[in-house]
Amino acid sequence: MLFQTREENKLTSLSISQINQNRFQPREDFDREELLKLAASIEVNGLIQPIVVRRISPEGYELVAGERRLRACVMAGLTKIPAVVINCTQRQSAVFALVENLQRLDLNMFEQARAIRRILLDCRMTQEQLARQLGKNQSTIANKLRLLRLEDEEQELILKFGLSERHARLFLKVSDDKRIDCIKRAAKYNMNVAQTEKMINNMKEERDEEEEKTTNRPKIVFKDVRIFMNTINKAIETMKQSGVNAALMKKENDEYIEYTVKIHKNGTAVSTKKTA
C-alpha cells in the first residue's frame, strides 16, 4: 500500500526514530573509521545531502538510500535528519538502494551478487527485468550471480588479496579441491588476469594428462598380456621344431584367458595349464 502525502518528493525533516532500515540494503560492511569521520563532519557542517525514504505507514518511513549518512547522523547524536520522501513500491525501493550503491562503487563484487540474488527472489523479478532497471545487460547480471558459486572462504580470500572480479570468474574454472591454492598462488605472485588464466589452463592440461594416463592404464596391461601370449606361442613352435610332440589349447572368457599345454612323453600326454 502506498501512502500519498503532501511532502512527497520534497525536502522535509524527519525524526530518526520514525525511519526503518531497508531490508534490501545491499551493503553489508561499514567502515567504522569512515563513519566516525563523516559523523564529525556532520556535527560541524550538518548533513549536506539528505537521505531518501518512502512512507510505509501514517507515521513510519523506510530508508531507500543513505544508510551510511543515517548511521553517521545517529553517531553524531542527531535526532532529526533531512530527507526526501518519494512514492515507490518495495520493489522499486530495493532497486533504488542497489543502484545508489553501484553508482557510488560502495559494494564489493560479492555484496553486489548477493543483493541481486535477494532482489530477484524476494521481488520475483527476472534477470532481464532487473537488468533493464539497472541499465545493464542480462549477461552482466548472470555473471554477477555466478560469483556466488564460490565458497565463503574463497570469497574472503579474493577480497583480502584485492583480486578483481575477472580473477574471481576465472577461479570458477578450477576444481573445488584446487581453488584455494590457485587463489593464493595468484595473489602471491601478483598475477594479472592473463597470467592467472594461463596458470589455470596449465593446471587443466596437467589434470587432463593425468586422467589420460589413468584411462590408458588398462591398454598398457593388455599390451603386456599380448606379449606373454606371443611368448607361449613361440615356445610351442620351438618345441615342435625340436621334435617335441606339444599341443596348445586356448579358452577365453570375460575374466581371463586360459591356455592348456599338452606335451606327450613316453607315449603319455601330460597337461599343464597356464592362465593369463
Residue pairs with C-beta under 8 A, 6 or more apart in sequence:
2 55
2 87
2 89
3 55
3 56
3 57
3 58
4 87
5 55
5 85
7 85
8 55
8 85
8 86
8 87
9 84
9 85
9 86
9 87
10 84
10 85
11 50
11 82
11 83
11 84
12 82
12 83
12 84
12 85
13 80
13 81
13 82
13 83
14 53
14 61
14 80
14 81
14 83
15 79
15 80
16 70
16 73
16 74
16 78
16 79
16 80
16 81
17 79
18 59
18 60
18 61
19 51
19 53
19 61
19 62
19 63
19 70
19 81
19 83
20 56
20 60
20 61
20 62
20 63
21 62
21 63
21 67
22 62
22 63
22 64
22 67
22 93
22 94
22 97
24 90
24 93
24 94
24 97
24 98
24 115
24 118
24 119
24 122
25 63
25 67
25 97
26 97
26 98
26 101
26 107
26 111
26 112
26 114
26 115
26 118
27 67
27 68
27 101
27 106
27 107
27 111
28 111
28 114
29 108
29 111
30 67
30 68
30 71
35 68
35 71
35 72
35 75
36 75
38 68
38 69
38 72
39 72
39 73
39 75
39 76
40 76
42 72
42 73
42 76
42 78
43 76
43 77
47 69
47 73
47 78
47 81
47 82
49 66
49 69
50 66
50 81
50 82
50 83
50 84
51 63
51 64
51 65
51 66
51 69
51 70
51 81
51 82
51 83
51 84
52 63
52 64
52 65
52 66
52 83
52 84
52 86
52 96
53 61
53 62
53 63
53 64
53 83
53 84
53 85
53 86
54 61
54 62
54 64
54 85
54 86
54 87
54 88
54 93
55 61
55 62
55 85
55 87
56 62
61 83
61 85
62 93
63 70
63 97
64 86
64 88
64 93
64 96
64 97
65 96
65 97
65 100
66 83
66 100
67 97
68 106
69 81
70 81
73 81
88 96
90 123
91 119
91 123
91 125
94 118
94 119
94 122
94 123
95 119
95 130
95 133
95 134
97 115
98 112
98 115
98 116
98 119
98 134
99 133
99 134
101 107
101 111
101 112
101 115
102 112
102 134
107 115
108 159
109 144
109 147
109 165
109 168
110 147
110 148
110 150
110 155
110 159
112 144
113 144
113 145
113 147
113 148
114 148
116 130
116 141
116 144
116 145
117 145
117 148
119 125
119 130
120 126
120 127
120 130
125 133
127 138
127 141
127 142
127 145
128 138
130 141
131 137
131 138
131 140
131 141
134 141
143 169
146 169
146 172
147 155
147 165
147 168
147 169
147 172
149 172
150 158
150 168
150 171
150 172
150 179
151 176
151 179
153 180
154 171
154 179
154 180
154 183
155 168
157 180
157 183
157 184
157 187
158 167
158 168
158 171
158 183
161 183
161 184
161 186
161 187
162 187
163 183
163 186
163 187
164 193
166 193
167 186
167 193
167 196
170 193
170 196
170 197
170 200
171 179
171 182
171 183
171 200
173 200
173 204
174 182
174 200
174 203
175 207
178 203
182 199
182 200
182 203
185 191
185 199
186 195
186 196
186 199
189 195
191 199
225 257
225 276
228 276
229 257
229 259
229 276
232 248
232 259
232 261
232 274
232 276
233 248
236 246
236 247
236 248
236 261
239 246
239 263
240 246
244 263
245 263
245 264
246 261
246 262
246 263
246 264
247 261
247 262
247 263
248 259
248 260
248 261
248 262
249 259
249 260
249 262
250 257
250 258
250 259
250 260
251 257
251 258
251 259
251 260
252 258
256 275
256 276
257 275
257 276
258 273
258 274
258 275
258 276
259 273
259 274
259 275
259 276
260 271
260 272
260 273
261 271
261 272
261 273
261 274
262 269
262 270
262 271
262 272
263 269
263 270
263 272
264 270
